[in-house]
Amino acid sequence: MGVTYDPTVDVLYIELSDAAQVHGEAAEGDEATVLHYDENERVVAIEVLGASERIARDRLQQVNLHVYADQRHASTA
């Protein structure tokens, strides 16, 4: 699980679960937000396209958080 920002494509990616993603679709009424689902139709990740249009780019540059299930490793940048 974690949160990452890729400035080369201006995408914020929020991983909510380690479950395998089977499909993704734009959120209702918001084409710039893509919800990714697992085989049980649970949201396992959220992708924000054009993230710098919603969040200040300097804040996005600070985002890089990975949370591991066993909680032994965590990193921020």
C-alpha positions in Angstrom: 0.0 0.0 0.0 1.2 3.5 -0.6 0.9 6.9 -2.3 3.1 7.9 -5.2 3.2 10.8 -7.6 4.8 10.6 -11.0 5.5 14.1 -12.3 6.4 12.8 -15.8 2.7 11.9 -16.4 1.2 14.1 -13.6 -0.5 11.1 -11.9 -1.1 10.6 -8.2 -1.6 6.9 -7.4 -3.1 5.8 -4.1 -2.8 2.0 -3.4 -5.3 0.9 -0.8 -4.7 -2.8 -0.9 -2.2 -5.3 -2.1 -5.0 -7.3 -3.8 -4.7 -7.9 -7.5 -6.5 -5.3 -9.7 -8.8 -6.8 -12.2 -10.3 -3.7 -13.8 -10.5 0.1 -13.5 -13.0 2.7 -14.5 -13.5 6.5 -14.2 -15.3 7.6 -11.1 -18.8 8.7 -11.7 -18.9 12.3 -12.8 -15.1 12.6 -12.7 -13.1 11.3 -15.7 -9.8 12.3 -14.1 -10.2 9.9 -11.2 -9.9 6.2 -12.0 -11.0 3.6 -9.4 -9.3 0.2 -9.6 -11.2 -2.9 -8.3 -10.3 -6.4 -7.2 -12.2 -9.5 -8.1 -14.7 -8.8 -5.3 -15.4 -5.3 -6.7 -13.6 -3.6 -3.8 -11.7 -0.4 -4.6 -8.0 -1.3 -4.2 -6.4 1.8 -5.8 -7.3 5.3 -6.9 -5.5 7.1 -9.7 -5.8 10.9 -10.1 -4.9 12.1 -13.6 -3.8 15.6 -14.0 -3.1 15.7 -10.2 -1.3 19.1 -10.3 -4.6 20.7 -11.4 -6.1 19.7 -8.1 -3.2 19.7 -5.7 -0.3 22.2 -5.6 2.7 20.7 -7.5 5.1 21.5 -4.7 3.0 19.3 -2.3 2.8 16.5 -4.9 6.6 16.5 -5.2 6.8 15.5 -1.5 4.5 12.5 -1.9 6.0 9.1 -1.8 4.8 6.9 1.0 4.9 3.2 1.0 3.3 1.2 3.9 4.1 -2.4 4.1 1.7 -5.0 5.5 4.1 -6.2 8.1 4.9 -2.5 9.2 8.6 -3.3 9.3 9.4 -0.9 6.4 8.1 2.5 5.7 9.7 5.3 3.6 8.9 8.9 2.8 10.6 11.2 0.3 
